[in-house]
Amino acid sequence: MKTALKQFAEKLREYVSRIIASARNWLNTSILEGMNNKIKVIKRMAYGYRDNDYFFLKIKAAFPGKA
């Protein structure tokens, strides 16, 4: 009979390479989350505008120097 720890280790074995890759290539999404929040604020402020081009110009103006 296998112990709970051995069962857990066996289940974890197939994910080891992904876990190691995640630890080596750590991603931080805080900048992206901040940009998304700013775009949501611009969208709320622009409620009722019919011009999509103006909306996208406001987004581009909010993030100068970003691609």
N, C-alpha and C positions, 0 to 999 in steps of 0.2 A: 504494500500500500504506500502510495506517494504522499509526502507531506504537502501541505498547502504551499509552502515556499518553493518546493521543487516544481509543483504544477505551475505556479506563477512564473518561475524562471523559464520553463519550457514554452509557455505562451509568449513570453517576452522575447525569446530568441529570434523569432522571425522579424521583429521590429528593431533589432539592435543597430543595424546599419542606418536606419532612418533617425534613430535617436542620436547616434554619434554625429551624423550630418547636421542635425539641428543644433547640436552643441557647438560644432565647429563654425557654422555659418549662421550665427545669430542675427536675426532681423529685428529692427526696431521700427515699428509702424507709427510712432508718435507724430512724426512730421506729417505723414499722410492723413492721419486722423485730424490733425489741426487744420490742414487744408480743406478736408471735407466739411469740417464744422464751419469754416469761414465761407465756403460756397453755400452752405445751407442758410447762413445768415443773409448773404447777398440775395438768395432766392426769396427769402421771406420779405426782405425790403422791396424787392421788385415785383411783388404780387400784383397782378392786374396788368402788367406791361404785356403788350402783344408782340414786341419786337425781340426775337431770340438773338439777333445779332448784337443788340445793345447789351443783353444779359451776358453774352460771352465776352464782350469787350470789358464789362465790369469785372468779370472773373480774371481776365488777363491783366487788367490794371491792378488788381489786388495782389498779384504775384509777379512783380517785375523781375526779369532775369531768369525766370523759370521756363523750361521748355514745355 
